Amino acid sequence: MQLMDIGFSVLPSKANFLFVMHKLQPAQEIQHQLRQRNILVRHFPKPRVSNFLRISVGTAEQCEMLVHALREIIVSDTSEVTC
């Protein structure tokens, strides 16, 4: 799965959405950056799920746009980290 390839944990789902968490990037920041690209996902600021995003499954084209945007966001954010 492409989301796992870029560092996301994906909870099992039988619904029309995915519940995902990135290992390094905060969900709220990812949501903000996706919104700037006109891609809407849900973030719930509740203690147990605050680092998860709810992503509704769309068309194949929409899914590709999401993955492309996430790759840009994750790569740009992790490239700023220095050791």
Phi, psi and omega in degrees: 000135185297325180295320179294327179297335180254020171097013179267142167266134183239120178286148178301142183214140172243013181257185180268026177213161175245147175247112189233155177219135176270145185290332185241331187259135179294138182301319182297321179291319177298316178301316180300314181291325175294319179299323177297338178260013181062034174245120185257127173228162181262141173232132180246113183279049177258148186310313186283340185234015187295341179255018178250153172242144174256117183246115176285140179283130180241208178287166178301320179296317179296320179296319178296319178298318179298310182297318178300313180296317179297321177300316178298315183296311184293317180296315182294322180289321181281339179285343178280346180282129178242152180256000000 
